[in-house]
Amino acid sequence: MKIVPKSPNSRSSKTESLLPSTLPDFRKPVSRSRSIRIDFGAVALRPESLMDKFVIRGGNPLVGSVRISGAKNAALPAMAAALLTDEPVILENIPDVRDIQTERNLLVSMGAEVELGYGRASHRTTISCSNLGNPEAAYELVKTMRASTLVLGPLVARMGRARVSQPGGCAIGARPIDLHLKGLERLGASIKQEHGYIEASARRLNGGHIIFDKITVTGTEDLMMAATLAQGETVMENCAREPEVIDLAVLLTKMGAKIEGAGTSTIRIQGVEKLHGARHRIIPDRIEAGTFVIAAVLTGGDLTLTNCDPTHLGSLIQKLEEAGVRITAANDSMRVTNGHQLIAADISTEEYPGFPTDMQAQYMTLATQAQGTSLITENIFENRFMHAHELVRMGANIKVEGRRAIVRGKTQLSSAAVQCSDLRASASLVIAALVADGETIIDRVYHIDRGYERIEEKLKGAGAQIRRIGEILPKRAQAPSVVA
Ligand code: EPZ
């Protein structure tokens, strides 16, 4: 199916223009089976999905197997990379999560054509940016997903200008993008910030030398993309080494870019005149895999994760083995078997290959079930302990002091009404509810839909007692019918 920018009065059965100049309107997505699903923009969540909750009855071991989806944090920069060429980029193993829908709408709002696969090809997306008319990322989109700022570098490099909303604050920290802007300036772009927007422009970027003050994942990705079309060579130091950065470099190289050193702290990019189209399969989601590993451990299950890459989870596996967990890893699968006596083990979050901050919340839930005291230090984000207060409501013994949390275990968790505050915090609460005694109600699960594909169906398939409940809001009179 193809989503194209609207031309007045055009309407055909298979195409639907999404974005009038202002924001997309809400409409109810079509059912998930073989019929085509049309989503009018993750920003415009189904009104009722904002009310969705999970009801989870704890105590069931997870057994069988779960297929891991493609990595959200690899898919988002890969989709932005399509802006660098006027030829189609075909991406496979794209997870069906809200942030991907937001990214699609962002690209369509600029004039890109986005084709969604369905049925067996439902995780494939073809993006064609041959007709980019509007190099702008609007506030309404950026405010729901900061990763929208990943379009900045590609737009300046390809179009010579970009207007991108400042992302603003986030539940887990201030998360400025100053290092992205500094890097672009070092490549010769002129940057203006006014009315909440960044205006960046350059006739053509020039290769340069960038030393990041701090390791930044999307900063490395954004500038690596920008440098591919710059005049001359760019050397970037103190880069992020995440698997998602490597995956992006693999895609860019397939598009004709000249990149060396991705995955190390020094990346060299030789700029080229033009990039071409490519086909690329996105790597598996290591954070989704890690989340299911901890859920299996805590429910005392016997679970095999397929379509994953255990080598991307070295630090987590090592830490879990330290805590008494046995994991059998193979090429593209991992098996967690039961019968663990969990012992407390400290963690501190670091840049890759250190312990991932995106697994900190889930690990905190595990620490509540381990014998002894675990010290959890969050070094990446300044406000990433929101889940701790909700876990305490479920009976956990956790004390937060600034960027450190002291977890005393083992304590019996009991069901309670809790609410999600951000994506990974939501995952930690779902895991806690799978262990807790009784039926837990988790509110604001729209946070988890941003980065986990149909988590309740995957868990149910492995034996969990979980259901999604949504409040059906009264239909708004003027809501138009949806084309199926
Ligand atoms: C990426 O965010 C991930 N998001 C995050 O995953 C992840 O938590 C984070 O990397 C760290 O691993 C995507 O890839 C889309 P950073 P990013 O720039 O790139 C500071 C999830 O749950 N900083 O590496 O935004 C920043 O405030 C999400 O999937 C600056 O000061 O993170 C933070 O303290 C959450 N100035 C630190 O650097 C900048 O210009 C690392 O942030 C950029 C970052």
Residues whose N, C-alpha, C, O or C-beta is under 5 A from the ligand:
A	BS01	EPZ	N73 A147 R175 P176 I177 D178 L179 H180 K214 I215 T216 V217 T218 G219 T357 D358 I380 F381 L423 R424
